[in-house]
Amino acid sequence: MEYDKDKVDEMVLALLFLTTFEDHRQLRAWKGMDWGAMDRLFEKGYIYDPKSKAKSVALTDEGAKRSEELFRKHFGEVE
């Protein structure tokens, strides 16, 4: 099936915002998303390498900012 991978990546990054938490001054999110999308987000510089035994992935500063922006854009304001 063909689909717009950039749109999928945008939605995955937006949804990562839902599960973000701070760990040792680093913003992390639970990584229960499609591995292809996670790899592309890593290649785009939004997250650090998701290939580890950790159940969460660290977001880069740019990724954390973009994740929140996309969440607000697609799902509304955060309370």
N, CA, C and O atoms as a GROMACS GRO file, in nm:
protein
  316
    1MET      N    1   0.084  -0.117   0.000
    1MET     CA    2   0.000   0.000   0.000
    1MET      C    3   0.089   0.124   0.000
    1MET      O    4   0.186   0.133   0.075
    2GLU      N    5   0.054   0.218  -0.084
    2GLU     CA    6   0.126   0.345  -0.090
    2GLU      C    7   0.057   0.445   0.002
    2GLU      O    8  -0.065   0.451   0.008
    3TYR      N    9   0.137   0.524   0.073
    3TYR     CA   10   0.082   0.628   0.158
    3TYR      C   11   0.188   0.736   0.176
    3TYR      O   12   0.306   0.715   0.148
    4ASP      N   13   0.144   0.851   0.221
    4ASP     CA   14   0.232   0.967   0.240
    4ASP      C   15   0.307   0.949   0.373
    4ASP      O   16   0.254   0.976   0.480
    5LYS      N   17   0.430   0.903   0.363
    5LYS     CA   18   0.511   0.876   0.482
    5LYS      C   19   0.538   1.002   0.563
    5LYS      O   20   0.549   0.995   0.685
    6ASP      N   21   0.551   1.117   0.497
    6ASP     CA   22   0.574   1.243   0.570
    6ASP      C   23   0.454   1.277   0.658
    6ASP      O   24   0.472   1.325   0.770
    7LYS      N   25   0.332   1.252   0.609
    7LYS     CA   26   0.213   1.278   0.690
    7LYS      C   27   0.206   1.182   0.807
    7LYS      O   28   0.170   1.221   0.919
    8VAL      N   29   0.240   1.056   0.782
    8VAL     CA   30   0.242   0.957   0.891
    8VAL      C   31   0.345   0.999   0.996
    8VAL      O   32   0.316   0.996   1.116
    9ASP      N   33   0.463   1.039   0.952
    9ASP     CA   34   0.568   1.082   1.045
    9ASP      C   35   0.520   1.201   1.129
    9ASP      O   36   0.546   1.208   1.249
   10GLU      N   37   0.450   1.295   1.064
   10GLU     CA   38   0.398   1.412   1.135
   10GLU      C   39   0.300   1.368   1.244
   10GLU      O   40   0.305   1.419   1.356
   11MET      N   41   0.212   1.276   1.212
   11MET     CA   42   0.114   1.231   1.311
   11MET      C   43   0.180   1.152   1.423
   11MET      O   44   0.144   1.168   1.539
   12VAL      N   45   0.277   1.067   1.390
   12VAL     CA   46   0.348   0.991   1.493
   12VAL      C   47   0.420   1.087   1.587
   12VAL      O   48   0.414   1.070   1.709
   13LEU      N   49   0.487   1.187   1.531
   13LEU     CA   50   0.557   1.285   1.615
   13LEU      C   51   0.458   1.360   1.704
   13LEU      O   52   0.487   1.384   1.821
   14ALA      N   53   0.342   1.397   1.649
   14ALA     CA   54   0.239   1.464   1.729
   14ALA      C   55   0.191   1.373   1.841
   14ALA      O   56   0.174   1.418   1.954
   15LEU      N   57   0.168   1.246   1.812
   15LEU     CA   58   0.119   1.153   1.913
   15LEU      C   59   0.224   1.119   2.019
   15LEU      O   60   0.189   1.085   2.132
   16LEU      N   61   0.351   1.128   1.985
   16LEU     CA   62   0.455   1.106   2.086
   16LEU      C   63   0.442   1.206   2.200
   16LEU      O   64   0.477   1.177   2.314
   17PHE      N   65   0.390   1.324   2.168
   17PHE     CA   66   0.372   1.427   2.271
   17PHE      C   67   0.281   1.377   2.384
   17PHE      O   68   0.299   1.415   2.500
   18LEU      N   69   0.184   1.292   2.351
   18LEU     CA   70   0.091   1.240   2.451
   18LEU      C   71   0.161   1.162   2.562
   18LEU      O   72   0.112   1.159   2.676
   19THR      N   73   0.272   1.101   2.530
   19THR     CA   74   0.337   1.014   2.629
   19THR      C   75   0.472   1.068   2.675
   19THR      O   76   0.555   0.994   2.728
   20THR      N   77   0.495   1.198   2.654
   20THR     CA   78   0.624   1.253   2.695
   20THR      C   79   0.635   1.266   2.846
   20THR      O   80   0.537   1.289   2.917
   21PHE      N   81   0.758   1.251   2.893
   21PHE     CA   82   0.790   1.269   3.034
   21PHE      C   83   0.935   1.310   3.043
   21PHE      O   84   1.015   1.281   2.953
   22GLU      N   85   0.970   1.378   3.151
   22GLU     CA   86   1.108   1.423   3.168
   22GLU      C   87   1.185   1.322   3.251
   22GLU      O   88   1.138   1.276   3.356
   23ASP      N   89   1.302   1.287   3.203
   23ASP     CA   90   1.389   1.191   3.271
   23ASP      C   91   1.531   1.247   3.268
   23ASP      O   92   1.593   1.254   3.162
   24HIS      N   93   1.581   1.287   3.383
   24HIS     CA   94   1.715   1.346   3.392
   24HIS      C   95   1.732   1.462   3.294
   24HIS      O   96   1.830   1.468   3.218
   25ARG      N   97   1.635   1.553   3.296
   25ARG     CA   98   1.634   1.673   3.211
   25ARG      C   99   1.626   1.643   3.063
   25ARG      O  100   1.654   1.731   2.980
   26GLN      N  101   1.588   1.523   3.027
   26GLN     CA  102   1.571   1.484   2.887
   26GLN      C  103   1.425   1.447   2.866
   26GLN      O  104   1.369   1.368   2.944
   27LEU      N  105   1.362   1.502   2.763
   27LEU     CA  106   1.225   1.467   2.732
   27LEU      C  107   1.224   1.335   2.658
   27LEU      O  108   1.294   1.317   2.558
   28ARG      N  109   1.142   1.241   2.707
   28ARG     CA  110   1.132   1.108   2.648
   28ARG      C  111   0.986   1.078   2.619
   28ARG      O  112   0.897   1.142   2.674
   29ALA      N  113   0.960   0.981   2.534
   29ALA     CA  114   0.824   0.936   2.504
   29ALA      C  115   0.826   0.784   2.489
   29ALA      O  116   0.924   0.726   2.445
   30TRP      N  117   0.715   0.723   2.525
   30TRP     CA  118   0.703   0.578   2.510
   30TRP      C  119   0.701   0.545   2.362
   30TRP      O  120   0.635   0.614   2.284
   31LYS      N  121   0.773   0.442   2.323
   31LYS     CA  122   0.788   0.412   2.180
   31LYS      C  123   0.703   0.292   2.138
   31LYS      O  124   0.754   0.182   2.118
   32GLY      N  125   0.576   0.314   2.126
   32GLY     CA  126   0.485   0.210   2.081
   32GLY      C  127   0.434   0.237   1.941
   32GLY      O  128   0.322   0.198   1.908
   33MET      N  129   0.513   0.303   1.859
   33MET     CA  130   0.471   0.342   1.725
   33MET      C  131   0.539   0.253   1.620
   33MET      O  132   0.629   0.175   1.651
   34ASP      N  133   0.495   0.268   1.498
   34ASP     CA  134   0.550   0.195   1.384
   34ASP      C  135   0.701   0.218   1.375
   34ASP      O  136   0.747   0.332   1.380
   35TRP      N  137   0.776   0.109   1.361
   35TRP     CA  138   0.923   0.120   1.358
   35TRP      C  139   0.974   0.196   1.237
   35TRP      O  140   1.076   0.265   1.245
   36GLY      N  141   0.905   0.183   1.124
   36GLY     CA  142   0.947   0.258   1.006
   36GLY      C  143   0.938   0.408   1.029
   36GLY      O  144   1.028   0.483   0.992
   37ALA      N  145   0.829   0.450   1.090
   37ALA     CA  146   0.811   0.592   1.122
   37ALA      C  147   0.914   0.637   1.224
   37ALA      O  148   0.970   0.746   1.213
   38MET      N  149   0.940   0.554   1.324
   38MET     CA  150   1.039   0.590   1.426
   38MET      C  151   1.177   0.606   1.362
   38MET      O  152   1.251   0.698   1.397
   39ASP      N  153   1.212   0.517   1.271
   39ASP     CA  154   1.342   0.528   1.202
   39ASP      C  155   1.349   0.657   1.121
   39ASP      O  156   1.453   0.724   1.120
   40ARG      N  157   1.239   0.693   1.054
   40ARG     CA  158   1.239   0.816   0.975
   40ARG      C  159   1.249   0.939   1.065
   40ARG      O  160   1.318   1.035   1.030
   41LEU      N  161   1.183   0.937   1.180
   41LEU     CA  162   1.194   1.050   1.274
   41LEU      C  163   1.337   1.064   1.325
   41LEU      O  164   1.385   1.175   1.346
   42PHE      N  165   1.404   0.952   1.344
   42PHE     CA  166   1.546   0.955   1.383
   42PHE      C  167   1.629   1.016   1.271
   42PHE      O  168   1.715   1.101   1.296
   43GLU      N  169   1.605   0.974   1.148
   43GLU     CA  170   1.679   1.027   1.033
   43GLU      C  171   1.656   1.177   1.015
   43GLU      O  172   1.744   1.249   0.969
   44LYS      N  173   1.537   1.224   1.052
   44LYS     CA  174   1.503   1.366   1.039
   44LYS      C  175   1.555   1.448   1.157
   44LYS      O  176   1.547   1.571   1.155
   45GLY      N  177   1.608   1.382   1.258
   45GLY     CA  178   1.667   1.453   1.371
   45GLY      C  179   1.570   1.489   1.482
   45GLY      O  180   1.602   1.573   1.566
   46TYR      N  181   1.451   1.429   1.485
   46TYR     CA  182   1.352   1.460   1.587
   46TYR      C  183   1.365   1.374   1.712
   46TYR      O  184   1.327   1.417   1.822
   47ILE      N  185   1.419   1.255   1.697
   47ILE     CA  186   1.440   1.166   1.811
   47ILE      C  187   1.580   1.108   1.802
   47ILE      O  188   1.642   1.108   1.695
   48TYR      N  189   1.628   1.058   1.915
   48TYR     CA  190   1.756   0.986   1.914
   48TYR      C  191   1.729   0.842   1.871
   48TYR      O  192   1.613   0.800   1.866
   49ASP      N  193   1.832   0.769   1.841
   49ASP     CA  194   1.820   0.634   1.787
   49ASP      C  195   1.722   0.549   1.870
   49ASP      O  196   1.746   0.525   1.989
   50PRO      N  197   1.612   0.505   1.810
   50PRO     CA  198   1.512   0.429   1.884
   50PRO      C  199   1.548   0.282   1.905
   50PRO      O  200   1.477   0.210   1.975
   51LYS      N  201   1.657   0.238   1.844
   51LYS     CA  202   1.696   0.096   1.853
   51LYS      C  203   1.774   0.069   1.980
   51LYS      O  204   1.897   0.074   1.982
   52SER      N  205   1.700   0.042   2.086
   52SER     CA  206   1.760   0.008   2.214
   52SER      C  207   1.659  -0.076   2.291
   52SER      O  208   1.544  -0.092   2.248
   53LYS      N  209   1.701  -0.128   2.404
   53LYS     CA  210   1.611  -0.208   2.487
   53LYS      C  211   1.516  -0.121   2.569
   53LYS      O  212   1.419  -0.172   2.626
   54ALA      N  213   1.543   0.009   2.574
   54ALA     CA  214   1.458   0.100   2.650
   54ALA      C  215   1.317   0.102   2.590
   54ALA      O  216   1.299   0.088   2.469
   55LYS      N  217   1.218   0.120   2.676
   55LYS     CA  218   1.080   0.125   2.630
   55LYS      C  219   1.039   0.266   2.589
   55LYS      O  220   0.926   0.289   2.547
   56SER      N  221   1.133   0.358   2.602
   56SER     CA  222   1.106   0.496   2.561
   56SER      C  223   1.220   0.545   2.472
   56SER      O  224   1.326   0.484   2.465
   57VAL      N  225   1.193   0.655   2.405
   57VAL     CA  226   1.291   0.715   2.316
   57VAL      C  227   1.307   0.862   2.356
   57VAL      O  228   1.211   0.927   2.395
   58ALA      N  229   1.429   0.912   2.345
   58ALA     CA  230   1.456   1.052   2.378
   58ALA      C  231   1.428   1.140   2.256
   58ALA      O  232   1.466   1.106   2.144
   59LEU      N  233   1.364   1.252   2.280
   59LEU     CA  234   1.339   1.350   2.175
   59LEU      C  235   1.451   1.452   2.176
   59LEU      O  236   1.500   1.491   2.282
   60THR      N  237   1.491   1.496   2.058
   60THR     CA  238   1.588   1.605   2.049
   60THR      C  239   1.515   1.733   2.088
   60THR      O  240   1.392   1.733   2.098
   61ASP      N  241   1.587   1.841   2.111
   61ASP     CA  242   1.522   1.968   2.143
   61ASP      C  243   1.426   2.009   2.032
   61ASP      O  244   1.313   2.051   2.059
   62GLU      N  245   1.472   1.995   1.908
   62GLU     CA  246   1.387   2.029   1.794
   62GLU      C  247   1.265   1.936   1.788
   62GLU      O  248   1.154   1.980   1.759
   63GLY      N  249   1.287   1.807   1.815
   63GLY     CA  250   1.178   1.711   1.812
   63GLY      C  251   1.074   1.738   1.920
   63GLY      O  252   0.955   1.724   1.894
   64ALA      N  253   1.118   1.775   2.039
   64ALA     CA  254   1.025   1.805   2.148
   64ALA      C  255   0.939   1.925   2.112
   64ALA      O  256   0.817   1.924   2.133
   65LYS      N  257   1.002   2.027   2.057
   65LYS     CA  258   0.928   2.148   2.018
   65LYS      C  259   0.829   2.117   1.907
   65LYS      O  260   0.713   2.157   1.913
   66ARG      N  261   0.875   2.046   1.806
   66ARG     CA  262   0.791   2.014   1.690
   66ARG      C  263   0.678   1.920   1.730
   66ARG      O  264   0.566   1.931   1.680
   67SER      N  265   0.705   1.827   1.820
   67SER     CA  266   0.604   1.733   1.867
   67SER      C  267   0.487   1.809   1.931
   67SER      O  268   0.371   1.781   1.902
   68GLU      N  269   0.518   1.903   2.018
   68GLU     CA  270   0.412   1.981   2.083
   68GLU      C  271   0.338   2.068   1.982
   68GLU      O  272   0.215   2.077   1.987
   69GLU      N  273   0.411   2.130   1.890
   69GLU     CA  274   0.347   2.214   1.787
   69GLU      C  275   0.248   2.132   1.705
   69GLU      O  276   0.135   2.175   1.681
   70LEU      N  277   0.290   2.013   1.662
   70LEU     CA  278   0.204   1.929   1.580
   70LEU      C  279   0.084   1.877   1.659
   70LEU      O  280  -0.026   1.866   1.605
   71PHE      N  281   0.105   1.846   1.786
   71PHE     CA  282  -0.007   1.800   1.868
   71PHE      C  283  -0.112   1.911   1.878
   71PHE      O  284  -0.231   1.885   1.860
   72ARG      N  285  -0.068   2.033   1.906
   72ARG     CA  286  -0.161   2.146   1.917
   72ARG      C  287  -0.231   2.171   1.784
   72ARG      O  288  -0.350   2.200   1.781
   73LYS      N  289  -0.158   2.161   1.674
   73LYS     CA  290  -0.214   2.184   1.541
   73LYS      C  291  -0.324   2.083   1.510
   73LYS      O  292  -0.431   2.120   1.461
   74HIS      N  293  -0.299   1.956   1.536
   74HIS     CA  294  -0.393   1.851   1.495
   74HIS      C  295  -0.498   1.817   1.600
   74HIS      O  296  -0.606   1.770   1.565
   75PHE      N  297  -0.468   1.840   1.727
   75PHE     CA  298  -0.558   1.792   1.832
   75PHE      C  299  -0.605   1.901   1.928
   75PHE      O  300  -0.684   1.873   2.018
   76GLY      N  301  -0.560   2.024   1.911
   76GLY     CA  302  -0.606   2.133   1.996
   76GLY      C  303  -0.508   2.166   2.107
   76GLY      O  304  -0.400   2.107   2.118
   77GLU      N  305  -0.549   2.262   2.187
   77GLU     CA  306  -0.465   2.311   2.295
   77GLU      C  307  -0.451   2.208   2.407
   77GLU      O  308  -0.541   2.128   2.433
   78VAL      N  309  -0.339   2.214   2.472
   78VAL     CA  310  -0.311   2.128   2.586
   78VAL      C  311  -0.353   2.205   2.711
   78VAL      O  312  -0.321   2.323   2.725
   79GLU      N  313  -0.424   2.139   2.801
   79GLU     CA  314  -0.469   2.206   2.924
   79GLU      C  315  -0.358   2.216   3.024
   79GLU      O  316  -0.378   2.269   3.133
   0.00000   0.00000   0.00000
